[in-house]
Amino acid sequence: MQTRHLPVLSGSLTQANTPTFIAVMTEIGPQHLNKSHANNKNALDSPWHTATESREIRMQDNKRRLMWHGMLLFLLGLFTGFAESKFANPRMGLAAHLEGVMNGTFLVLLGAVWMEVRLTSLLKQIAYWSALYGAYVNWAVTTLAAVLGTAALSPITGAGHNALPWQEGLVTVLFMSVGLACVASTVLFLWGLSKSS
């Protein structure tokens, strides 16, 4: 690269050397700026920058989705509370109302801390989907148990109620899957939050 030496100006610029200074700056300025712009553009278009930017966008999307699902589930919990007296088991209906409200709040909380969770992409997807599954299905199965009047895995809210054996079995299996999903997502979130950046 050819180096151009600028004239050394002492004191204030005079009318004699001002045009020379402006001419030199006009000559080298655009070249320098164009080269810097090209270097910056190449850096922005690099695969590393593109991959990092895409990852950040996905993380932001998942954060907003968790919060959106949390608010939706909260709303479903409120609607469930309006109808709890109509269920075959009103006490289970009250439990379904609380499950919707609490699990919706839980998803909003997970969305708030999502950017701080340090996990691999695969583990983060597992944590994301297991949290959604656990939250929604917990509310849905509790509502189903209230409608059917089952007592499976609910000795307090289901006391005095019984449903058909296949209905009890279905609710039992679903409740067990909810428990596994909630434990898995909680452990992954705890692990991800324990790691330093």
Secondary structure, 3 states (H helix, E strand, C coil): CCCCCCCCCCCCCCCCCHHHHHHHHHHHHHHHHHHHHHHHHHHHCCHHHHHHHHHHHHHHHHHHHHHHHHHHHHHHHHHHHHCHHHCCCHHHHHHHHHHHHHHHHHHHHHHHHHHHCCCCHHHHHHHHHHHHHHHHHHHHHHHHHHHHCCCCCCCCCCCCCCCCHHHHHHHHHHHHHHHHHHHHHHHHHHHHHHCCC
